[in-house]
Amino acid sequence: MNHKKEIVNTLQRMSGKYSAYEIFSDWIKCCALAISNQSDLFQDNEIWESREQEYLATIRKYPPEEAKEFTRMLAELTFALEDEITDVLGEVYMAAGMGSKSTGQFFTPYHLSTALAGVAIPADVSPAKPLVLNEPSTGGGGMIIAAAEILRKRGLNHQRCMEVVAQDLDWKGVYMTYLQLSLLGIKAIVVQGNTLSEPFTDLRSYPKERVLLTPAQKGMLI
């Protein structure tokens, strides 16, 4: 089964009252918020409640039968990433024609990301000397995912050999990155903000409501 095509077809089938772009944005937001809250038993109560209310306000836009499609698309995304490490959401975004119709956002073709990662990643990466990535404009997380693929091709477990900080001004990019890195078991801090004017330095000094930790970063796997 082509899981990416199934996601695209579902987005197009659901579009009507809302565009495929808005449905996609709501879907990744709901999935990211759900994973964040369900994987964090010790999160700040105020932040947890704020994210829970944001999730509920978003999912309530859709009748129950359409909300179930969100769960089905998440399953398709999970299967797609199990089949192949690639920027699934970036490919879905472009395949559904959202790159040119909406905000002018375009995601780097994944084969270019893997080519760059293959050249840039040092040869001595190991669990004792992990690859530390600071991605200032993460988009959907394609460059990070490509790095994980290169490590796997070298016989390394990317879940043990990567530490990531990913930042983007656009919440959509934040949610896309968070969702994919969470499902891939990558240790990552994903941050919303302008990297030039407010770069992330540490968890203590950055607004908590604009920071998402993947389950692996919290010591969990999903």
N, C-alpha and C positions, 0 to 999 in steps of 0.2 A: 504494500500500500504506500502511496505517496502522501506522507503525512503533511508535508508543507502545502501540497495542493488541496488537501482536505480543509486545512485552515483557511486558505484563500477562498475556497468555494463556500465555506460556512459564513465568512464575513460578507461575501457578495449576496448570499441567500438571505441574510438577516437585514441587509440594508433596505431602507424604505423611509421610515420615520426618522432614522438616524443614518448618516452616511457610513460607508465602510471605514472611513478614517476615524470617525468618532467611536464606532463600535470597537475597532482595534485599540484605540487609546483607552477606552473604558475597560476593556478586557485585560490588558497588561497591567493597568493600575490596580484592578481588583485582585488579580493573581499575586502581584508583588506585595500588596498590603496584607493579603491573607497569609502568605508565607512568612512575612516579617512578624506578624502578631502571633501566629500559631507556633512559631519556632522560638519565641522569646518568653521564658517564664519569669524573667527578672527585670523586664523592661520598666522604665518609668511609667507609672500608672497614667499620668496625664497624656503622655505621648501615645501609649497603647490605646486609650479611649478616643483620642483625636483621630487616629488612623482607623479605628473600628467604625466611627461615625462617618468618616470619609468613604470607607468601603460601602457601608449601608446606603448612603446617599447616592452612590454611583450605581449599585446593583439594582436599586429600586426603580430605576428608569425602565427596567426591562421586565416583562411578564415572566412568570415562573418557567414556562417552556423555553423562552429565549435565554434566561439565566442559566438553564441547564447546558446550553450550547457553550457557555464560557468554560464550564467544567470539561466538556468534551474536547474543546480546542486546547485546553491545558494538557489533557491526556495525549493529544496528537503531538503537541510540542515536546512532551517528555519522551515519547516514542521516537520522534525525529532525532533528538539529541542522543538517544541511546544507539540509534542506527549509525549516526555519523556526527562527529564534532564539527559543527559549522555554525555560521551566524544565521540560524533559522529565521529569527524574527526580522532581521534585515532583509533577507531574501523574500519573506512573505510580504513585507512592507512594499518592496519594489514590485513584486509580481502582481500585487493587487492594484497597482497603478497609483499608489498614494504619494509617491515621491514627487511627482510633477503636479498633481492636482491640488495639493493643499499648501504646505508651508515652504515648499522649495527645498526640503531636506532630501539629501541623497546619501545612501550608505555605500561605503567603499566596497567594490566587488571583492568577495571573500578570497578569491585566488590571489589578489594583490596583497591582502593582509597576510596570507600565509607565506608569500614570497618575502615580504619584509621581515616577518618574524623569523623565518629560516636564516636570514642573513644576520639579524641583530642579536639573537639570543646566544649568550656565551656557551661555550662547549662544556664548561665545568659545573653546570647546574646540577644540584643533588639535593636530597632532603636536608643534608647538613648545610648546604649553601643554596638556599632557594632563590628562584628568580623573583626579584622585587620589581613590580611594575607600578608606575604612577601615570595613569592615562588621563591627560588634562581635558580631553574632549571625547568622551567615550562613545557617543552615538548609541548604537545598540550593543556595544561591547565586542565588535568583530575582531579588533586587534588582539584583545585579551583571549578570546576564544581561539584565534589562530595560534597564539603562543602556547596554549594548552595542547592543541593538536600537534605542534612541532615537538613538544616535550614527550607526548605519548609515542610519536613515531621514533623517538630516540630511546624508547624503552623505559621512560620515566613515568611515575604516577603523578599527574599534574595536581592531584589533590594534596600531595605532600611536598610539592616542589615549587609552589607559587604563593606569593603574597601580593595582594593588589589593593591599590587605591584608585578608584575610577570616579571622575567628576564630570558633570555636564550642566550647562545652564538650563537645559530643557528637561522638565520632569519626565516627558515621554522617553527620552534617552536613558534617564536614570532608571525608570521602571523596566525598560527593555533589558538593560544591562543587569540589573539586580535579578530579574526573573531567570535569565539564561545562566548566569554564574551560579545562582542558587541551585538550579537543577543539575549543573555540572559538578557540584561539590567543590567549588573554588573558594578559597578564603579571600574575602573581599570586603572592603568598606566602600560603599557607593554613595556619592555625595552630590546634592544639588547645589549649584552655585557657580559664579563666574570665577574661573581658575585664575584669571589675571588680577582681578581686584580683591578676591577673597579666597585665596588658595587654602585647601585643607591642610592643616598641620598636625592636629591631634584631636582625639575625641572630647577632651575636656574643654577645649576652647571654641568648638564649632557648635552652632545651634543644633540641638538634638533632633528637632523635627525635620531637619534636612539631611539626615544621615540614616542610611539603611545598612545593616550588617547581614551578610549572608549567613545561613545556618552554619556553614563550615567555619566561618569566622567566629561564631559563637560556640564552636566545639561540637556541632551537630551535623548529621547528614540526613538528607530527606530522600 
